[in-house]
Amino acid sequence: MTLDTENRSMHTPENISENENLGPGLFVGLDIGGTKTAVLIVDRVLNVIGRGAAPTVVSSPEALVDGIYNAVVQTLADCGRTTADLLAVGAGVPGMVDPNTGMVRLAVNLNLEKYPLGPALAERLGVSVALENDVRAASLGAYRWLNEQTPVHYMAYLSIGTGISAGLVVDGRIYRGTQGMAGEIGHVIFEPDGPLCRCGLHGCFEAISAGPAIARHYKDGDGTAESVFLAAEQGDPTALAAIAYAAEGVARAVQLLVMAYDVDKVVLGGGVLNAGEAFLTPIYESLARMREQSDLAARMLAADKVIAAPREADVARWGAVLLALGAYNKRADG
């Protein structure tokens, strides 16, 4: 793990207050994935103090907590700090999370079911830990990044990776819905007779446009989306068709989010977007065709409605930092 001395300012969402009288300290944001736990440490004015990463250990809940704790401690040590410097921690987790209790209801990639990960980490680290679904957390990070470009009130974040999900943010607050499942757009059915989804239904958005789905659409690859994009770079028509099919699904999802929620912007993110223009271009082309066919689409889906978050925006870890900051302010104000 290496020290990162880069300083960054950020837009503070309206629901997050500042408590300047509460002294110095550090906030930690964690992006806890099935294979890697990424750490971001910032000071009270949100300058970056350090970044780090460590393998995620999923052999048992206790091993998972130990591994996360060690990742935080090591990153702090790289900065010359200890857990005594912490004010609060935020964490994004790939799964069903109860943010009020810190309970992970189900996180298959972490081998967790009905486990109080938030309280367990809080006990080890000695500070409040705010836990949230990883995409919901990343949506806060995307909102922060977007507001540095252009202020908005309503934003949807669409993450396309191994799975697909969305996060909705209204004036800096995550909209979670009744069961905390708002944004699970990956399991909206786009093609009733389409590919079988892992949820058991046919034609879900995730079965059309997620990374594994792109790989399945192209029979000559090595089973990864990367191989499809590499083949497309060489002009393989089958690979190009597979990407276009997935991109059209993303465009449909964007149209659905805009029509359902009338957001200012839709921010695209997730691992598949690392392909860059090879995936973005057919998405934008599909949206352009919608605008050509419909005056309503032309009005609602303007060319600047959709924007991709660059990798350096680090929306997952920054979103977790905002969770930490919110938890700290809530405790201080309460």
Secondary structure in CASP SS format (residue, H / E / C, confidence):
PFRMAT SS
TARGET T0000
AUTHOR 0000-0000-0000
METHOD secondary structure of the structure
MODEL  1
M C 1.00
T C 1.00
L E 1.00
D C 1.00
T C 1.00
E C 1.00
N C 1.00
R C 1.00
S C 1.00
M C 1.00
H C 1.00
T C 1.00
P C 1.00
E C 1.00
N C 1.00
I C 1.00
S C 1.00
E C 1.00
N C 1.00
E H 1.00
N H 1.00
L H 1.00
G C 1.00
P C 1.00
G C 1.00
L E 1.00
F E 1.00
V E 1.00
G E 1.00
L E 1.00
D E 1.00
I E 1.00
G C 1.00
G C 1.00
T C 1.00
K E 1.00
T E 1.00
A E 1.00
V E 1.00
L E 1.00
I E 1.00
V E 1.00
D E 1.00
R C 1.00
V C 1.00
L C 1.00
N C 1.00
V E 1.00
I E 1.00
G E 1.00
R E 1.00
G E 1.00
A E 1.00
A E 1.00
P E 1.00
T C 1.00
V C 1.00
V C 1.00
S C 1.00
S C 1.00
P H 1.00
E H 1.00
A H 1.00
L H 1.00
V H 1.00
D H 1.00
G H 1.00
I H 1.00
Y H 1.00
N H 1.00
A H 1.00
V H 1.00
V H 1.00
Q H 1.00
T H 1.00
L H 1.00
A H 1.00
D H 1.00
C C 1.00
G C 1.00
R C 1.00
T C 1.00
T H 1.00
A H 1.00
D H 1.00
L E 1.00
L E 1.00
A E 1.00
V E 1.00
G E 1.00
A E 1.00
G E 1.00
V E 1.00
P C 1.00
G C 1.00
M E 1.00
V E 1.00
D E 1.00
P C 1.00
N C 1.00
T C 1.00
G C 1.00
M E 1.00
V E 1.00
R E 1.00
L E 1.00
A E 1.00
V H 1.00
N H 1.00
L H 1.00
N C 1.00
L E 1.00
E E 1.00
K E 1.00
Y E 1.00
P C 1.00
L H 1.00
G H 1.00
P H 1.00
A H 1.00
L H 1.00
A H 1.00
E H 1.00
R H 1.00
L H 1.00
G C 1.00
V C 1.00
S E 1.00
V E 1.00
A E 1.00
L E 1.00
E E 1.00
N E 1.00
D H 1.00
V H 1.00
R H 1.00
A H 1.00
A H 1.00
S H 1.00
L H 1.00
G H 1.00
A H 1.00
Y H 1.00
R H 1.00
W H 1.00
L H 1.00
N H 1.00
E H 1.00
Q H 1.00
T C 1.00
P C 1.00
V C 1.00
H C 1.00
Y E 1.00
M E 1.00
A E 1.00
Y E 1.00
L E 1.00
S E 1.00
I E 1.00
G C 1.00
T C 1.00
G C 1.00
I E 1.00
S E 1.00
A E 1.00
G E 1.00
L E 1.00
V E 1.00
V E 1.00
D C 1.00
G C 1.00
R E 1.00
I E 1.00
Y E 1.00
R C 1.00
G C 1.00
T C 1.00
Q C 1.00
G C 1.00
M C 1.00
A C 1.00
G C 1.00
E C 1.00
I H 1.00
G H 1.00
H H 1.00
V C 1.00
I E 1.00
F C 1.00
E C 1.00
P C 1.00
D C 1.00
G C 1.00
P C 1.00
L E 1.00
C C 1.00
R C 1.00
C C 1.00
G C 1.00
L C 1.00
H E 1.00
G C 1.00
C E 1.00
F H 1.00
E H 1.00
A H 1.00
I H 1.00
S H 1.00
A C 1.00
G H 1.00
P H 1.00
A H 1.00
I H 1.00
A H 1.00
R H 1.00
H H 1.00
Y C 1.00
K C 1.00
D C 1.00
G C 1.00
D C 1.00
G C 1.00
T C 1.00
A H 1.00
E H 1.00
S H 1.00
V H 1.00
F H 1.00
L H 1.00
A H 1.00
A H 1.00
E H 1.00
Q C 1.00
G C 1.00
D C 1.00
P H 1.00
T H 1.00
A H 1.00
L H 1.00
A H 1.00
A H 1.00
I H 1.00
A H 1.00
Y H 1.00
A H 1.00
A H 1.00
E H 1.00
G H 1.00
V H 1.00
A H 1.00
R H 1.00
A H 1.00
V H 1.00
Q H 1.00
L H 1.00
L H 1.00
V H 1.00
M H 1.00
A H 1.00
Y H 1.00
D C 1.00
V C 1.00
D C 1.00
K E 1.00
V E 1.00
V E 1.00
L E 1.00
G E 1.00
G C 1.00
G H 1.00
V H 1.00
L H 1.00
N H 1.00
A H 1.00
G C 1.00
E H 1.00
A H 1.00
F H 1.00
L H 1.00
T H 1.00
P H 1.00
I H 1.00
Y H 1.00
E H 1.00
S H 1.00
L H 1.00
A H 1.00
R H 1.00
M H 1.00
R H 1.00
E H 1.00
Q H 1.00
S C 1.00
D H 1.00
L H 1.00
A H 1.00
A H 1.00
R H 1.00
M H 1.00
L C 1.00
A C 1.00
A C 1.00
D C 1.00
K C 1.00
V E 1.00
I E 1.00
A E 1.00
A C 1.00
P C 1.00
R H 1.00
E H 1.00
A H 1.00
D C 1.00
V H 1.00
A H 1.00
R H 1.00
W H 1.00
G H 1.00
A H 1.00
V H 1.00
L H 1.00
L H 1.00
A H 1.00
L H 1.00
G H 1.00
A H 1.00
Y H 1.00
N H 1.00
K H 1.00
R H 1.00
A H 1.00
D H 1.00
G C 1.00
END
